């Protein structure tokens, strides 16, 4: 009697395991979203991402900021948030350790060439291991880029993180200044002779003053969407067309 129901029990068990596995294993998200829901107090907005891609002929940089041609576009909310708290301000350099500061800070990040010979001469009494790893990791001193790549991997930090960490161990006075200290090493082309850390005012490029270096989500979307629609003289833009995007 029991044997009659044995195959049914086995089949039921297999179906149950398959159902649980399908529930627990997340579906692989598509490379590009079709629509994006933007909840806000002014009325939710559904941004039709896919049609905009076809209109722009797959030119992602029309809307997404980038400084490198092979950079994959990142979601707007990765940088543009509603409010910037102290935690974000302090931790964002490590959260985006594979990105250049200039990706968001709108500046050339040219680095003054590191002069190994000058450092070796200035610190001749110091051991090479002041900058290089000890023999357990690095039997002989090597170029940093031999192991540290653009992006970190496993327990090897990215080249940017490794260099910044090592430089900061001696030059903490520069790093204590935050973004204003970047100019000691990262200098714009026209500033290289002066070796200055001074930065140009935001208003030299931005006609309207901004309270924050990175616009919030609302400001960023309004600037991109309305600006493009107004230039093309198509779609909703202007202060009287809020209901064209915002739903009641």
C-alpha positions in Angstrom: 0.0 0.0 0.0 2.8 2.4 1.0 4.8 1.5 -2.2 2.0 2.9 -4.3 2.5 6.4 -2.9 6.3 6.2 -2.8 6.9 7.7 -6.3 4.3 10.4 -5.6 6.2 11.3 -2.4 9.5 11.5 -4.3 8.0 13.7 -7.0 6.4 15.9 -4.5 9.7 16.3 -2.6 11.6 17.2 -5.8 9.0 19.8 -6.8 9.1 21.3 -3.2 12.9 21.5 -3.3 12.8 23.1 -6.8 10.2 25.6 -5.6 12.2 26.6 -2.6 15.4 26.9 -4.6 13.7 29.1 -7.2 12.4 31.3 -4.4 15.8 31.6 -2.6 18.0 32.1 -5.6 17.5 35.7 -7.0 16.8 36.1 -10.6 19.7 37.6 -12.6 18.8 41.2 -13.2 18.9 42.5 -16.7 21.8 44.7 -17.7 19.5 47.6 -18.3 16.2 48.3 -16.5 13.1 48.8 -18.6 11.4 51.2 -16.2 12.5 52.9 -13.0 10.2 53.9 -10.2 11.1 57.2 -8.6 9.0 57.6 -5.4 8.8 61.1 -4.0 6.5 63.5 -2.2 5.5 65.3 -5.4 4.0 62.2 -6.9 5.8 59.0 -8.0 7.5 59.2 -11.4 8.0 56.2 -13.7 11.0 56.8 -15.8 10.9 54.8 -19.1 14.6 53.9 -19.3 14.5 51.6 -22.3 12.8 54.0 -24.7 15.3 56.7 -23.7 18.2 54.4 -24.6 16.8 53.8 -28.1 16.3 57.6 -28.6 19.9 58.2 -27.6 21.2 55.4 -29.8 22.7 53.7 -26.8 24.8 56.7 -25.9 24.7 56.2 -22.1 27.0 59.1 -21.4 24.2 61.5 -22.5 22.7 61.0 -19.1 25.3 59.1 -17.1 28.5 60.8 -16.1 31.8 59.1 -17.0 35.4 60.0 -17.4 36.6 56.7 -19.0 35.2 55.3 -22.2 34.9 51.7 -20.9 33.3 52.7 -17.6 30.0 50.9 -17.0 27.2 53.4 -16.1 26.2 53.3 -12.5 22.8 53.9 -11.1 22.0 57.6 -10.4 21.1 56.9 -6.8 24.6 55.5 -6.1 25.8 59.1 -5.9 22.8 61.3 -6.0 20.9 60.7 -2.7 18.2 62.7 -1.0 20.5 63.9 1.7 24.2 63.6 2.4 24.9 62.5 6.0 28.2 62.5 7.7 28.7 58.8 7.2 28.4 59.1 3.4 30.8 62.1 3.4 33.4 60.2 5.5 33.1 56.7 3.8 32.4 57.5 0.2 36.1 57.5 -0.9 36.4 53.8 0.1 32.9 52.9 -1.1 33.9 53.9 -4.6 37.5 52.9 -4.4 37.7 51.9 -8.1 36.4 55.3 -9.3 38.4 58.4 -9.8 37.5 61.4 -7.6 37.2 63.5 -10.8 34.2 61.2 -11.9 32.0 63.3 -9.5 34.2 66.2 -8.5 34.4 67.6 -12.1 38.1 68.1 -12.3 41.1 66.6 -14.1 42.8 64.1 -11.8 46.2 64.3 -13.5 48.8 63.1 -11.0 52.2 64.7 -10.6 54.7 61.9 -11.6 56.0 60.2 -8.4 59.7 60.7 -8.3 61.2 57.5 -6.8 64.8 58.7 -6.9 63.9 61.9 -5.0 62.2 59.9 -2.3 65.0 57.4 -2.1 67.5 60.3 -1.8 65.4 62.2 0.8 64.9 59.1 2.9 68.2 57.4 2.3 68.5 56.4 5.9 65.2 54.7 5.9 64.5 51.1 4.8 62.9 50.5 1.4 60.2 48.7 3.3 58.9 52.1 4.5 57.1 52.2 1.2 57.4 48.6 -0.1 56.1 45.4 1.5 58.4 43.2 3.6 60.1 40.2 2.1 57.2 37.8 3.1 55.0 39.6 0.5 57.6 41.2 -1.8 61.0 39.4 -2.0 62.3 42.3 -4.0 60.8 45.8 -4.4 58.5 46.0 -7.4 56.3 48.6 -9.1 53.0 48.9 -7.2 51.0 48.3 -10.4 52.6 44.8 -10.7 50.1 43.5 -8.1 47.7 46.3 -7.5 45.3 46.8 -10.4 42.6 49.4 -11.1 40.0 47.4 -9.1 40.8 45.5 -5.9 40.6 41.7 -5.9 40.3 39.3 -3.0 42.7 40.6 -0.3 44.7 42.9 -2.7 43.4 46.5 -2.6 43.1 48.6 -5.7 46.0 50.7 -6.8 44.3 53.9 -5.7 43.6 52.6 -2.2 47.1 51.0 -1.8 48.9 54.2 -2.9 46.7 56.5 -0.9 47.1 54.3 2.2 50.9 54.2 1.8 51.3 57.9 1.1 49.0 58.9 4.0 51.3 57.0 6.4 53.8 59.8 5.9 51.8 62.7 4.5 48.8 62.7 6.8 48.8 66.5 6.9 47.7 66.5 3.2 45.0 63.9 3.7 43.6 65.6 6.8 42.5 68.5 4.5 40.1 66.2 2.7 39.4 67.0 -1.0 41.3 70.3 -0.7 44.5 68.4 -0.1 44.3 66.5 -3.4 46.0 69.4 -5.2 49.4 68.5 -3.7 49.6 65.5 -6.0 46.6 65.7 -8.4 46.9 69.0 -10.3 45.1 70.3 -13.3 47.1 70.7 -16.5 47.2 74.5 -16.3 48.1 74.4 -12.6 51.1 72.1 -12.8 53.7 74.9 -12.7 52.3 76.5 -9.6 52.0 73.3 -7.6 48.9 74.7 -6.0 46.1 73.1 -4.1 43.7 75.9 -4.7 40.4 75.0 -6.4 38.4 77.1 -8.8 35.0 78.2 -7.5 32.0 76.1 -8.6 30.5 79.2 -10.2 33.3 79.3 -12.7 31.5 76.5 -14.5 28.0 76.4 -12.9 25.9 79.5 -13.5 23.6 78.7 -10.6 25.2 78.2 -7.2 24.7 74.9 -5.5 24.7 74.1 -1.9 26.3 70.7 -2.3 29.1 69.4 -4.5 26.9 66.4 -5.7 23.3 67.4 -6.5 20.6 65.5 -4.7 18.4 63.0 -6.5 15.7 65.6 -7.2 18.1 68.3 -8.5 20.0 65.8 -10.6 16.9 64.3 -12.3 15.3 67.7 -12.9 18.4 69.1 -14.3 19.0 66.1 -16.7 15.4 65.4 -17.7 14.1 69.0 -18.1 17.3 70.3 -19.6 17.3 67.6 -22.3 13.6 68.0 -23.1 13.9 71.7 -23.3 16.8 71.6 -25.6 15.0 69.1 -27.9 11.7 71.1 -27.4 9.9 67.8 -26.8 8.4 66.0 -23.9 7.5 67.6 -20.5 9.6 70.5 -19.2 9.0 73.7 -17.4 7.3 74.6 -14.1 3.8 74.1 -15.5 4.2 70.5 -16.6 4.9 68.6 -13.4 1.8 66.4 -13.8 3.3 65.0 -17.1 5.8 63.0 -15.0 4.5 63.1 -11.4 1.5 60.8 -10.9 -1.2 61.7 -8.4 
